[in-house]
Amino acid sequence: MPERLKLLSWRDIVFVALPSLLLVIGAFWLAAQYIKPAPPDRLVISTGGESGAYQIFAAQYKDVLARYGITVVAKPSAGSMENLERLRDPGFAVDVGFIQGGTARPAEADEIVALGDFYYEPLWIFYRESALRGGDKLLELKGKRLAIGDVGSGTHHLATELLAANGLDAGNTTLILSGGLELLDRLQKGEIDAVFVVGPTQSPLVWSLLYTPGMRLMSLTHAEAYTRRFPYLARLVLPRGAIDLAKEIPPRDVQLVSSVATLLARKDTHPALIGLLMQAADEVHGTPGAFQKPGEFPRAGHSEFPLSTEAERYYKFGKPFLQRFLPFWAATFIEGKVVMLLPLLVVLFPLIRFAPQIYGWRVRSRIYRRYGELKFLENEVNENPGLHTRAEWIEKLERIEKDARTIRTPLTFSDILYTLRTHIDLVRHVILRSTSE
C-alpha cells in the first residue's frame, strides 16, 4: 500500500480536491443563508379594544396554535392605526397585527407584509328609533350625537371618511370618540343617538345591538356609491332574517358597506409561524357566515402591502407536505436538514463523478506532453539527421526518458507510461539507424 501511495501525485490531488472542497463549502454556506433557526414558541399579536372582534379571533388562534406548542400573546390596542405603528416600531415586541382594509398605507421604509384577506368587516350604524325615523342616509345624522370609535381605530377612520363625504364633521355634528360595549348602555340612556361599529357579526357590541329593542340598523341607500368612491369597500347585503329567522332579525334586507380585515406581519417573522397562522386562519375564518361562503376566506386579496411569501405558498399549495404526516416540530426540523442536504445533491454528487476524470486528465496530460516532445524529436531526426551528432540526439532522448521515469503515475495509468517508454526505445532505434558515430 505505501508503494502504491508513492505513485500518487499529491499535487494533482490538491489541484482537484482543493477547488472541490471550496465549492462544497460555498454551497453549504449558500444553503445556510436560507435556513431559519428553529421557530420560537411564542407569537405576539397586536389586536384591538377589549372584547372586540380582534381580541376574539386572537383567542381562537391561540387555541389552534396551542396544539402545535405555540403560545399566542395578544396585546390590546386602540385598533388598526396603533397596530400599524407597533409593527413599524422596532422597539415594540410584536410579530403580527390586525388591520382593517383601507386604514393603512405602506411607507418606503416598511418591512411589513400582508397575509391576505381574512374576513369581511362591515360598518354597522345603529341608531335609536326615537332619535331618527326611517334613516337610510348618513346625511340624516347631521346634528346628532354620534359615537365614531376611539382615535386610532379602524371604526374611527372609516366613519370619519364617510361622514366627511356627506359634509358631516365636528362643526355641525357631535362626534363622540368612544367605542366598546359601554356604548350600548349610553344608547339606551339616550346619551348618544347613533353608533358606528366596524366588525364581523360575532362582535359583542354588534350582536347585542341587533337584539336590543328600540335599536335600528341603518340600511345605506348609497352603499354602491360609497364603494365607487372608496375602492377598498365592498357592498354587502344582510338578508332579512339572516341573524335570527324566528325573531326575523333583521326585519328587512339591509345594505352595508364593508372593508376586509387582514393581518400584517413583520418580514422577519419566522416562516414556520406564518405557516401555522395561515392554518389557524383557515380553520377560524373558513366557515360560512352571514356574508361569506364556505372556504371564501382566507384568500390572497389585494392589500397595498406585498403578500408574504409564506402566505402565497400556502394559498397555492396548502399545508406544507411534511406537516400533513408529521408533528410540526418534526416537520420543521426535517425541512431544515433537507435544505442542508441540497449541496450534496447539487454539488457533491457531480464532483464525485467528475473529480476522478479531472484527476485522470491531469495525469495523462503530463504523459502526453512527453509524447509531444518525443514526436518532435523523431521528426527532427527524420528531416535532418545531420543537425546533431548521434551522442547529442541520444542525450536529447535520454532527457525525455528521464522525465518519463520521474512521473508519479497511479497504477491505473501504468499502461500509458509503459507504452511511452516503449516508444522511446523505438525512437532510439530511429536515431541509431539514421545517424553515424
Secondary structure as GFF3:
##gff-version 3
##sequence-region A 1 437
A	DSSP	alpha_helix	2	6	.	.	.	ID=ss1
A	DSSP	alpha_helix	10	33	.	.	.	ID=ss2
A	DSSP	beta_strand	42	46	.	.	.	ID=ss3
A	DSSP	alpha_helix	53	66	.	.	.	ID=ss4
A	DSSP	beta_strand	71	75	.	.	.	ID=ss5
A	DSSP	alpha_helix	80	88	.	.	.	ID=ss6
A	DSSP	beta_strand	96	100	.	.	.	ID=ss7
A	DSSP	beta_strand	112	128	.	.	.	ID=ss8
A	DSSP	three_ten_helix	138	141	.	.	.	ID=ss9
A	DSSP	beta_strand	145	147	.	.	.	ID=ss10
A	DSSP	alpha_helix	154	165	.	.	.	ID=ss11
A	DSSP	beta_strand	174	176	.	.	.	ID=ss12
A	DSSP	alpha_helix	182	188	.	.	.	ID=ss13
A	DSSP	beta_strand	194	198	.	.	.	ID=ss14
A	DSSP	alpha_helix	204	210	.	.	.	ID=ss15
A	DSSP	beta_strand	215	217	.	.	.	ID=ss16
A	DSSP	alpha_helix	223	229	.	.	.	ID=ss17
A	DSSP	beta_strand	234	238	.	.	.	ID=ss18
A	DSSP	beta_strand	254	266	.	.	.	ID=ss19
A	DSSP	alpha_helix	271	285	.	.	.	ID=ss20
A	DSSP	alpha_helix	309	317	.	.	.	ID=ss21
A	DSSP	three_ten_helix	322	324	.	.	.	ID=ss22
A	DSSP	alpha_helix	328	343	.	.	.	ID=ss23
A	DSSP	pi_helix	344	348	.	.	.	ID=ss24
A	DSSP	alpha_helix	349	383	.	.	.	ID=ss25
A	DSSP	three_ten_helix	385	387	.	.	.	ID=ss26
A	DSSP	alpha_helix	390	406	.	.	.	ID=ss27
A	DSSP	three_ten_helix	411	413	.	.	.	ID=ss28
A	DSSP	alpha_helix	414	434	.	.	.	ID=ss29
###
